[in-house]
Each structure stands twice: as C-alpha cells, then as structure tokens.
Amino acid sequence: MADHALSKVEFFVVGFDPRDASLTVLNSMGYSASNRSDAVDDAQDAAAAAQARGLPLRYTVVRIAAEDSFPS
C-alpha cells in the first residue's frame, strides 16, 4: 500500500448519535499510536460535554488498520 495520510493514523474517535444512527469522526482527525491517550481524553471530554447538554451521544476510540487505498 502506498504511503498516504491514513497510513500513519491508528486511532479515530467515533461519535454515535442513536437518534438517527449517524457516525462522525470527532474533530475530523486521526491519532497516531503515540497519541492514543489524547484520543481517549478527547473521547471522554466529548462525552462529558454531550451529557452536560443532555445529548445521547456516545464516543468510542477505534483502532484502525488501513488495508488498501484507491486509487493506488
């Protein structure tokens, strides 16, 4: 697989809204392996902020592994 932006990303914080079953990537960013703790902190902060606003959003730190990319 060619080197590209996602080849260095190992974690995303994915937000889930059960009201419409939508998924989002928090802050449209990925985290490297060395920044995993930042991903966890950001997920916890986002969940606390959503809860404070009465929103039913859930945040999950997801580890990814890019298998291929197109066009290559």
N, C-alpha and C positions, 0 to 999 in steps of 0.2 A: 504494500500500500504506500502510495506517495505521501510525503510529508505535507501536512496541511494544518489548518488551525485546530481542528478537533483531534488531531493525533496526539497532542500533548495534554488534552483535557481528560481527567479521570473521574471527576465528580460534577454533578449538577444538583441544584436544589430545585425539586419539582413541587409546584403548588397544585393542589387538587381542590376544586370547588364542587362539592356534592350537589349544589343546586342545579347545575347544568352539566355536570360531569366533565368540565373542562380542565385541561392540564396547561400549566405555564412553567417556564423556566425563570426562577427568581432572578431579577435584575439582568436577564438575558446574558448571563455569564457562566463560565465553567471554572472549575478549580483544579489545580494540579494536585498530585498526590501529596506534595509537601504542604498544601494549604487545606487539607481535609478538615482540620479543626475550624478553619474560617467558615467552611461550608456548614458545619454543624452549628456554629454560633449564629450564622445568618439565618438558618432554618428556624432555630429556637426564637430568635428575635422577631422574625416574620410571623411565626405562630402566635407569639405573645401579643404583637400589635393587632393581628386579626381578631384574636379573642377579646382584646380590650374594646374593639369596635363592634363586637357582637357578631362577627362573621364566622361562618362554619368552615373556614379554610384549613387545610392540612398541608404540612410541608414535610417532604421526605428527601433525605440525602441519598442520591442514586449514584452508584459506581457504574461507569460506562467503559466499554471497550470497543473502539471503532474497528470494525472488521474489514470494511472496504469503503471506497469513496468513488462517486461517479459525477462527472466524467473523470477518468483517471489520467 
